[in-house]
Amino acid sequence: MARDAVTVSGTEALARLAEERVDHRFKGLPPDADGLTVGELAAQRRNLFTDGFATPVLALSAERLEHNLRLMETYAARHGLAFAPHGKTSMAPRLFQRQIEHGAWGITLAVPHQVWVARAFGFRRIFLANELVDPAALRRIAAELAADPAFRLICYVDSVRGVELMDAALRGAARPLEVVVELAAGEGARTGVRTEEECAAVADAVAAVDTLRLVGVAGYEGEVPQATPERVDAWLRRLVALAVDFDAAGRFAKTGASGATGETGEIEEIVVSAGGSAWFDAVADVFAGIPDLSRPVLKLLRSGAYVSHDDGHYRRLTPFNRVPEEGALEPAFRLWAQVVSRPSPEQAFVNAGKRDAAHDLDLPFAQVIRRGGTERPATGVSVTALSDQHAWLRTGPEADLEVGDWVGLGLSHPCTSFDKWPLIPLAEADGTVVDYIRTFF
């Protein structure tokens, strides 16, 4: 792990995750594991298929997870990018830790609760990809900054009104809050400032207060309307040009904010940040052309879905499809469910549904069938619908499927896969469970 990336108390909190007791909160685990600690259960190295795990159960592939972590570490380093993967994907501090160990600068988050989770586990660099105007949350962040001089949080601003609200909440804070102006990805996009003129007005509002410090510009190219490589490239070039213009105008030096600590307001680096999971190749290409500015530039990529990847949405959209010479991510999730009804040759039902499987982008994909220790492709089997606790399967004439069979389902959209499972077995290829990933949604 990078030196000082996590506090000593945070490292201890991560270790204490192994001391949590297994009980009714955690679905899919063996019934006889009740009362064991997570660490004790992990030490038993039980087999996912033969040692009492109950369907439905979501498993994360140990080998594929490690592959994905290494691939994006290598990719970011190759392209000269700092990396702050979006933690809202997994909300799993153990995975945050693994990401830091694999070279991440810090963790991106979206809302205050996620910041509290990261701080509870001692993470010291957080990029908050949202404008934060809630006074209670801002005061808590100010207290965290005062208590830990090594803690760094960078937050979006996207309006003069937002600057006013942030300033009002932070008056008297020991340290100014670092902010980046968010450039919207275009008309009809999500958040962010729509025009360069408005961006300048927001930057000037930041410069006029003592509680905030402008350190860069940022945005999310995934919101470019009707995104094409050309449109995404054009927006990223606007973002870079905004940073260049702000620097030439002295806006990154115009932070005259001293704060209660007597800091000068001078910044050591300029932050330029973008990057979801669909266009990070474009980010790498455009950011490679950022010219020399008055200070070093932190080129910060924020892709998050890579950690588990998927079998649907991101399999189709990943930039590695466009640049296969850079490698390939591997889908690491598999949801195991059991056939509980076979009412006709054309239909079957398994015991996993909306409560267990992501379904906001694609339905799950039937991939493999297990029977008597043998695994084979789920030929002729497809998922056609989900109820709360059942998946509807269509079965063709070639489908050999019986009540009691286990069906392995691939999933689409990591973000809504993680949030349905508070404790996820980390399994090797032969089914040996070597660890458990705790999530906090």
N, C-alpha and C positions, 0 to 999 in steps of 0.2 A: 504494500500500500504506500502511496506517495507520503513522504514525510509530512506530518502535521495536517494531513487531509482530514483526519478524524481525531477528536479529542480523546484523551485517556478514558474519560468517563463514557464516551461513546463506544470505544472499543470494549469496555466492560459491559455495556448494555447489549452490544451485539453478542457477546459471549453468553449473556444471561438468557438469550432466546432459547438456548438448549435446555434451560431449566424449567421452561413452561410445561405444565402438566397436560397430557392428552386427555380430552374429555369430549362431552357432547357437542362442543362448538365446532369440532373439526370432522367433516364428513369424509367418508370413504376409507377411514383408517380401520385397522383390525379391532374388533370389539374387545379382544383380550388385552389390547394396549392401553385401555382406560386406566389412568392413574400413573402410568409411566411418564417420565419426562421425555421431551422431544429428543434430547441427547441419548437417553437410554434406548429409546426405540430405534434411533439411527444406528446405534452401536450394534444392534441385533442384525442389521443388514438383511432384513426380511425380503422375500421375493414378492413382487407385486402381484404375481399370478397364483402363487401356491401357498402363501403364508397369511391368509386371513383378510386381505384387503377386500372391502365390500363395494360393489358397483352401485352407483357410478363413482368413478374415481379419476381425477385428472392427474396425469403424470408429466413431468418435465424431463426431457432427455439430458442426462449429465454430459454425454459426449457432444451433443449438438449445441447445448448451451455454451460449453467451453469453446467450441469451434466459432460460434458467432461472436463471442467476446474477443477472441484473438483476431478474427477477421477485421472487425471494425477498429480495433486498436491499430492494426497494421495499416488500414486504409487511411485513418486520420493522420498517422505519422508520415505516411508516404506523401500526403498532400499538404503537409505543413499546417494542419488544423488542430486547434485545441478542441476538446470534446466534452460536452456537458450533456450526456444523454437524458432524455426526458423521463424523470422518475415516475410520473403519473401513469406510465404504462404498467409498471409492476407494483408500485408502492411496497417494495420488498427491500428493507434495509440490507439484508444479506446480499441481494443482487446489486444494490448500490455499492456495497463494499467490493464485490467482484469487479464491477465496472471501474472503480477507482484503482484497484490493483492492476487492471488492464489499461492504465494510462489516462483515464478520464480526469479532466481538470476539476470537475465538480459535477453537481446534479442539477438539472432543470426541473422546476416544479411549477404548478399553476395556481394554487390557492393556499390560503394560510394554513389550513389543517395539514396539508402535505409538508409545509415548512416545519410545523411543530413535530411531525414524525421524524423528519430528517435531523432536526436539532436534538430530539430525544436520543438519537443514536450518534450524535456528535459530529455530523458532517459540516464542514467549515466553509465550503464554497457552494453557494446556491444562486442559480439564475432563475428569477421569478418571471415567467413569461406571461405577465398580466399587469395591468395597472392596478395598484392596491390603494384604495381610498378609505377602507374601514379604519376608523381611529383606534379602536381597541387592538386590532391586529398590528397596526403601525407602531403603537406604543410598545407592544410586546417585542417586535423586531428591534426597536431602539434599545430596549433593555438587553436583548441578546447581544447586540453589537457592543454595548457598554461593558458587558460582563466578560466577553471573549474578544480581545484585541485581534486575534487571528481569524475571526469569523468575517466572511465577506458575503454580502447579498447584493445582487444587482437586480433592479426592478424596472419594468416598463413604465414610461409615462406616455400618454397619448392625447392629452388635452390640457389647456391652461387651467380649466376648472379642477382637473385632477391634481395639478401641481398645487393649487390653492388649498385643496383639502388635505393633501399630504403635508404641506407646510404647517397648517394649523395643528395637525395631530402631533407633529414631531418637534415643535418648538421646545427648546430646552434640552434636546437630546445631546448626548455626549459626542456622538459622531454623526456627520451627515450621511444620508442614505445615497448610495450610488444608483443612478438611473440612466437608462438609455431611451432615446426617443424611438417609439415604434412607428415605422412607416407601413401604412396599410398596403395590402397587396393589390389594391385597385378598387374602383367603385363596385359596391355590392359585396366586397370581401368582409371579413369579420371585423376585428378591432384594428386600431391604428389610425394615424393621422393621414388624411387623404392627399394633401398637396405638400410640396416642399416649402411653400410660403408658410403654411400652418405649422410645419415642423420647426421652422425657424422661430415662430412665435412661442411654441412650447419650450424650445431651448432657451429663449430669452427669459421666459417666466422662471425656469429653473435657475438661471444665473442671478435672478433678482432675490433669491431667498437663501438663507443660511443653512437650511436643513437638508438640502439636496445637492448632489454633485453630479454634473453631466459627464459621463464617461464614454458614451458611444451611441450607436444606432443599431436597431435590430428590427426583425420582422419575421414573417412566416410565409415562405413562397408557396406552401401547400394550399393557400387560399387564393392564389391567382385565378381569377375567373376564366373558365374554359381553358385550363392550363395546357399549354403545348411547350416543347423545349424553347421555342422562340420567345413566347410570352414570359416564361419563367426567367430566362436569361435577361430579358429586357428589364424585368422588375429588380432582379439582383443587381444589375448595373445601376439602376436608380439608387438602390440602397448604398452601394459603394460611393457613388457620386455625392450622395448626401453627407457621408462621412468626410469625404475630401473637402467639400464646401464648408462644412462646419469647422474643420481644422483650419482651413485658410482664413476663415473669418474670426478665428481665435475663440470660438465658442467652447472648446474643451479647456481652455485656460481661464475663461470667464466664469469661474465657479466661486468667485470672491468669498464664498462661504468659509468661515473659519470654524464654526461649531464651538462647543464649549471647551474643546480640547486645545484650541488655538492652532489647529491645522491650517495650512496655507490654502488648501483647496486645489493645489496642483495635483494632477493625476500622472501616474507612471506609465499607463498604457491606454490606448484607445480600443474600445470593444466594438467589433463589427460581428453581428451574430444573425444566423438564419439556420435553416436546415431541419426539415421533417424527415420522414422515412421514404418519401417517393422521389425526391429531387436532389439528394445530397451530392450527386455527381455534378449537377449544374452549380451548386454552391462551391464545390471544390474548384471547378474551372474558373468561375468568376472571381472568387476570393484569391486565386493565384495571381490575379492581375492587380490587386490592390497596390497602389503606389506607396512609396515611402512617405510617411506623414511626420508630424513634429515629434511624435512619440512612437514607440513600438506598437504594433497592432496585434491584439488578441483576436484571431480569426476563430470564432466559436461556433462549432457545429452542435446541433441539439437533437439529432435523431434518437428515437427511443424504441421503436417497435422491433428493431434488429435483435434485441436480447433473446426473444423467443421466436421471432419471425412468425409465419403462419402458412396455412395451406390454401389460402384464398386471396383476399384483398392484396396483401403485401407480397405474396408470391407473384402476383401479376404486375404489381407496380414497382417493385424494387429496382433501383438503378443498376443493380448488378445484371439485370437482363440486357441493359444497353451496353454495359462494359464488362462482359463475361471474363475478360482477361484479368480483371481485378479479383476474381473469386466468386463465391456464391454463398449466400446465407442458407441455413437449413432450418426447416420448421421443427421446433423442439417440443411442442405440445401434442399430447394424444389423450383424448378422453375415452376411457373404457366404460362401456355399458353392457348390460346383459339382456339377451332376448327373453322377454317375459310373456310374450304372446305371439302365436303364429296362426292367426285365424283363417288364412287362406294361402294358396300357393303364391299369390301376388302381393301379400302384405305380411309385415311383421312389426312388432313394437319392442323397443328397448327402453330401459328404465332411466334414461337421461333426457332432460328437456330444457326448457328456458331457464330454469333455476341453475342449471349446470353448464350450459354451453353458450358461448357467444353466438348471437344470431342477428345482430344489427346490420351487418354487411352481407354475410352469406350464411346459408344453412351449413351445418356440419357436413363433412364428407366421409362416407363409409370407406375405410381403407383396408382393414384386415379383419379376419375372423380367427378366433382362437377356440380350439376344442381339444380337450385331452392333451394339452401341452404342445399341440401343433398349431402353427400360425400360417395362414395362407391369404392371398388377396381376396377382398370382398367383391368378387366378380358378380355382376348382375344385381348389386345392392346399392340403393341410393336413398338419401334422406329427402323426404318430400315436405315435411312439416314438423313443427314442434308444439307440443302441449307443455303445460307447466313441468310435468315430470316424465313425459314420454317423448321419444322421437318416433315419427312415422316412417317406416321403411317400405319402399317399393322393391319387390324382389322378382327378378326375371326367371325364366325357366332354368337358367344355368346356376342360379343361386342355391347353394347347399347350406341351408340355415335351419337350425333347430332351437327350440326353447332350451335355455341354459347356456348357449354359446355366448362368448364375449365378442363384442364388436368394437374395434378401435376406430375412433372418429378423429379426423383432422378438423381443425378449427380455423375460422377466419376472424381477424381483429384481436391482437394480443391484449389491448387495453380492457376489453370487456370479457376476456377469458380469465385474466388474473383476478378481477374483482369479485368473482363468484366463489373463490376458493381461498379461505384464510390460511390453510396449511397444505402445501403441495409437495408430494413425494418427488424427490429428485432421483431418477432411476437410471441405472446403466442399461446397456442394450439387452442383457440377459434377464432383466427384470429386477436385479438387486437394487434395493433402495438404500442409497448411501447418505442421504440427508433429506431435510424438509425445509421448504421455503415459506416463511411466514409473511403474509401480506397485511397491510393496514389501510383499509379503505374506509 
